[in-house]
Structures are given as C-alpha cells and as structure tokens.
Amino acid sequence: MAHDHGHTPAAWAGSIIAFIGFCVAGAFMVMDNPIGFWAGAIVIAAGGVIGGVMRAAGMGQKPKRQILVNES
C-alpha cells in the first residue's frame, strides 16, 4: 500500500510559510520584541490558511475513497 504523506504543493507551501513564521516569532521572542513575535504568529496562521486555500483549489492531496462492504 502506497502512502503519499502529503507531498503536494499545498502541503509544502503551508509548511514552509509556517516554518518561516516560527523562526520569525522565535527570533523576536529572544529579542524581547512583542510586535515582531505577534507578526511571526500571524505568519504561522497564514501558512495554515494558505495551505487550506491551495488544497481547496485542487493542489492538495485527493480525498481517499472509502470502500463500502455489505456485511449482510
């Protein structure tokens, strides 16, 4: 059975954007700059939104089909 593990443009884009936001938020947290930290947190949330929008546009993993078995 093959597993795709989400190797799609939507997954890559969302993950990379969220990672950049994590790095920004972490750097500004160490520098004790709350505005920069919250800007990084917004970028993290934007990564999730952008990944979801790209998935809705057809660039994500296709839903798996369920095979219904009649047990009668």
Secondary structure, DSSP 8 states (H G I E B T S, - for coil): ----TT-SHHHHHHHHHHHHHHHHHHHHHHTT-HHHHHHHHHHHHHHHHHHHHHIIIIIS------------
